[in-house]
Amino acid sequence: MNITMNYCPRPKFLYKKKIINKLIEKFNYKSVMQVPKLKKIVINQGINVLISDNKTINNAINNITAITGQKAVYCLSKRDEYGFKLRKGIPISIKVTLRRDIMYEFLDRLINIALPRVRDFVGVNKNSFDGKGNYNLGISEQIIFPEINTDSLKNHFGMNITFVTSSKNNKEAKYLLYLFGLPFKTKKNV
């Protein structure tokens, strides 16, 4: 007897079964193809330019890789900037782009595990949209993720998480992320 099970992350299952119908109902889409979806999540972590220690950079890459489940890469500076003491070719940030199932798994861990661990958490800013349906979330410290071993962490870096959607405006994207469970601030919880 050969039984195969198809794995589907919880937010992806929620999107297929409930969110699509709620979006069609609210915005009166004529086709399922018009319904906005989450295309990718980009995590970017700036590292101190004064740090030229490869061990620190590798630790930062390993931490982001542990958080996301996908190998992170570093981005190099493109030109010399003497005001910031920056030379061309020096690592200045670390990024990882998540798509498909890994993206949904990260979203699930972010909403249900990491964000509730933030001290005095009342929700995320609801005005951080870019006008084209993309949302930016800044996290001041990476220690909210349980994958990070705080004992071995020497430098505390924040990170920027960008949710890229296929929606055409902020209203659709905000409702999409709300249906996924992203806890936006409301007046009563501030």
Buried (B, 14 or more C-beta within 10 A) or exposed (E): EEEEEEEBBBBBEBBEEEBBEBBBEEBEBEEEEBBBEBBBBBBBBBBEBEBEEEEBBEBBBEBBBBBBBBEBBBEEBEEEEEEEEBBEEBBBBBBBBBBEBBBBBBBBBBBEEBBEEBEEEEBBEBEBBEEEBBBBBEBEBBBBBEBBEEEEBEEEBEBBBBBBBBBEEBEBBBBBBBBBBBBBBEEEEE
